[in-house]
Amino acid sequence: MDMNTTLKVLRLAPGESLVLEHAAGIEIQCRRGSLWITQYGDARDIVLTAGRTFELALATSTVLSSRNGAEFLLQRMKCPGLSVHDRHGWGQRLLRALGPQSSGLVQRGLEGRGRIERIG
């Protein structure tokens, strides 16, 4: 059984950024180039190179950047009978409600430097 549903293929030009909103449960698969992933509420910065994948676990704003350009695939992870809210609990819902994406701080900070994709 295929557990993934393809959403879209996206590209970033060299130096471009993209903000994903409401992207918990999205898997990012880098096809070409490399991506730098920063997810609000996660202390890690993730770097994906071609052929690598990473699943976004938090329902907070996520910034994708690429120094030299990248092409990547977004897939929604399907878990029959288990919603994203059930998987991540009340703590993640609270973070989402109180996080900067609610007030637009991330979007205002990247204004003119990137684009915003609303997922879900």
URDASUL-V824711 format. One record per residue. PHI is phi in whole degrees, 0 to 359 (* if undefined). PSI is psi as a letter, one per 40 degrees, with the letter a starting at -180 (999 if undefined). OMEGA is omega in whole degrees, -180 to 180 (NA if undefined). Layout:
phi=[PHI	PHI]
psi=[PSI	PSI]
omega=[OMEGA	OMEGA]
This chain:
phi=[*	282	267	249	236	291	265	190	256	235	229	242	285	306	80	274	235	218	254	259	248	55	251	300	86	268	259	253	243	281	260	216	74	214	237	251	246	235	247	303	96	241	291	278	249	253	245	254	250	309	92	262	229	208	260	282	258	256	269	250	296	232	256	251	227	216	288	245	95	201	236	212	247	255	230	272	284	256	233	308	77	226	277	301	297	295	291	252	72	294	299	290	295	295	303	298	291	261	288	295	295	290	259	84	298	296	298	295	294	260	306	84	246	190	236	239	246	264	254	81]
psi=[h	h	e	i	h	h	d	i	h	i	i	h	i	h	e	i	i	h	h	h	i	f	e	h	e	h	h	h	h	h	d	i	a	i	i	h	h	h	h	h	e	h	e	i	h	h	h	h	i	h	e	i	i	h	h	h	e	i	f	i	i	h	h	h	i	h	d	e	i	i	h	i	h	h	h	h	h	h	g	h	e	h	i	d	d	d	d	e	a	d	d	d	d	d	d	d	d	e	i	d	d	d	e	e	d	d	d	d	d	e	h	e	e	a	i	h	h	h	h	999]
omega=[179	-177	-176	173	-178	176	-178	173	-180	177	172	174	177	179	-178	177	179	176	174	176	177	-172	177	-179	177	174	177	178	179	-179	179	179	179	-179	172	-175	176	-178	-180	-179	178	-176	-178	164	-177	174	178	172	-177	179	-179	180	177	178	177	-175	-176	180	-180	178	180	180	174	179	176	-180	-176	-179	-179	170	-177	-178	174	179	174	179	180	176	-177	176	-177	-179	177	-180	179	-178	-172	171	-175	-180	180	177	178	177	180	-178	-176	-175	-176	179	179	-178	177	-178	-180	-179	179	-180	-179	-177	180	-179	-178	179	-177	176	175	-179	175	NA]
